Amino acid sequence: MTERFRYDNRIAKDFLFITIFWGAVGMLVGLIAALELVIPDLNFAKWISFGRIRPLHTNAVIFAFVGNAFFAGAYYSMQRLLKTRMYSDVLSRIHFWGWQLIILSAAITLPLGMTQGKEYAELEWPIDIAITIVWVVFGINMMGTILKRRERHLYVAIWFYIATWVTVAMLHIFNSLAIPASLFKSYSVYAGVQDALVQWWYGHNAVAFFLTTPFLGLMYYFLPKAANRPVYSYKLSIIHFWSLIFIYIWAGPHHLLYSALPEWAQSLGVVFSVMLIAPSWGGMLNGLLTLRGAWDRVREDPVLKFFVVAVTCYGMATLEGPLLSIKSINAIAHYTDWIVAHVHIGGIGWNGFLTFGMVYWMVPRLFGNKLYSTKLANAHFWLGTLGIIFYAVPLYFAGFFQSLMWQQFTPDGFLVYKNFLDTLLEIKYAYWLRAMGGTIYLVGVFIMVYNVVKTVKAGRLIADEDAEAAALEKLDKEPGGHWHTWIERRPVQMLVWSLVAVAIGGAIEMIPTFLVKSNVPTISSVKPYTPLELQGRDIYVREGCYTCHSQMIRPFRGETERYGEYSKAGEYVYDHPFQWGSKRTGPDLHRVGGKYPDSWHYYHMWDPTTMSPGSLMPAYPALFQDALDTTTTRRKIEAMITLGVPYEKEYGADFPLRANAHLVEQSRKIAANLKGAGVETPIDMEIVALIAYLQRMGTDIKAAPASTTAAK
Amino acid sequence: MSVIILLLLVSTSVAGLFLLGFIHAVRRGQFDDDRSPAVRILHEDDPRQTKTP
């Protein structure tokens, strides 16, 4: 029996429009950040200084641009692939507005410095909870739609959407676990090495399951539709999906090669990362070969052009990924602009171009007319491609050569570039070119905005599109004596029981994890941060210092000569969150403690060029005007005690109450030090706390002979 | 490194979940036909275009 129904085009349209809006905003913020790197004076207010703007950029382009693009494409394709309207229009609306409110709150809180200090997971705990709720709403809506489908077979794109939903839910929850110290300040429950491992397990899989699998699903729908021919091999697409999701989950540790993470965990990550080349390239070739015999159309159709470059960039990024996971290559590329170039091939090439192709394909169909101008779309394509090249190529060069400069020695065994800044200034030209590439790319986006506006004005939204399909007949109960057939007949039941199993398993493992003492080799001389240092550390996190400075010295001669003793896992046991960083635009800071006098830091934070002429670091005058908020000290210390930091053992049970007295006492010492160097400063300014933290960093192991004991 | 056990467990659970989904899908015949689904998505289902009632 044929049934008539209507597709909800309005929700796809809303998500698509907001994608374009946030995309333009997020990329503009990225451009500002790129310019701040070459013109430090642009960091004129604390709200837009690089350390706060960079997380805003990454969150905006990942969660607002790519996220909304996925939702737009998924809401459009899912209804058509499943031959049904979405399960619930109300849930669709809640999903849409909920997600936009989350983005808005991110756009407000990140410039204010409210951050958890973990890359791509910066948003504070109330927003994390909101994300979870909205994600569940999306999941219910998606599963409901799948259950009421009129098409027995689940097209491969649907599988990609399901995998995206399940895995992102898991990653988000486990990485965001934190103990709140106030409404907008919380501490990661994990510390140091463990926090790093969880973070990069999340971080890598965010790339895998937020930027890759959803877009592969979109590719498998929109590419064949735009080419009007079936995907090259449907069988290959199924193999692509299942092999990809089983391998991707384990690749995270390749972000921590040569770090203090145990060697075996690093090797595990490398093996799976290298294996990833097979499914990735299988999928990439499957996409490109779909166009076999249709390459003449690629010449004319801007949609196909965008898709071809997108899939090619996917291929480039997924070739590079496994290569970068090989330790000897990683030793060169890690911490450099090479990685920045690599992720932008993925970001603006794969995600960006696939989205643009989708926009040009969907808008005319949603508005029942033709695209306003194919010429402008072609112009956008060429500007975008040029933008990608100008963005990435200089950074590849810059990253490679800066890394060589870091490791370069004279014949007598001294560092050629003793001053880190010299290596940065050598590659400043690449930062200019990158900003230029970004500008070109963004101009293309604005051309698209104009084209879309014109197309929309000339047409009318087909809010509810008529469709018809045969009703799905119930399958006869399968004969079979297998014990698990009962559960397989009921998909919902299976899902619920599986989730219960996961939850029980998770709980069994989590409880001992937090109760039993960590078996990271503890170094007896490593002590908790003092209240003033803790406050200073929170300023370090707030200002996003980790976006440019690492706190992880790798065991290479070039690094130990430059920075000092290589970093040990046991030094980070009180770091909630870890601040290893992933990019060195400035030098590593793990052993900066005691390297310079207090007054050096004082002048340097006021104006970095006074201490390092030519420095590209922002000045932080606000730290000299804002008094430290000491009302939070007690709650912060209490939160740390909850997390197992032994303040009570070190200072006595009533320490939270006395914390501020201790803080003032230490502030006086630093002020006296500064006074000795001819600097008069009030003791209650934020700069004092920051100096306290900077001077503490990496000094604990110098205090006593390093006696390592592996506590169970 | 106790947290790695947590991560392995969580990842394995999810992988197991996917494995169950895979076995389930295979047994329900989801992958018996590996040709026509790719073609079928190209057909529009606009009632105005259908010829048979």
Interface residues (C-beta under 8 A of the other chain):
Chain A: T2 R4 R80 L81 K83 H153 L154 Y155 V156 I162 A163 V166 T167 M170 F174 Y190 V193 Q194 L197 V198 W201 Y221 P224 K225 N228 R229 P230 V231 Y234 K235 S237 I238 W242 I245 F246 I249 W250 P262 A265 E465 D466 A467 E468 A469 L475 E478 T485 E488 P491 M494 S498 A501 V502 G505 G506 E509 M510 P512 T513 V516 S518 N519 V520
Chain B: M1 S2 V3 I4 I5 L6 L7 L9 V10 S11 S13 V14 A15 G16 L17 F18 L20 G21 F22 I23 H24 A25 R27 R28 Q30 F31 D33 D34 R35 P37 A38 V39 I41 L42 D45 D46 P47 R48 T50 P53
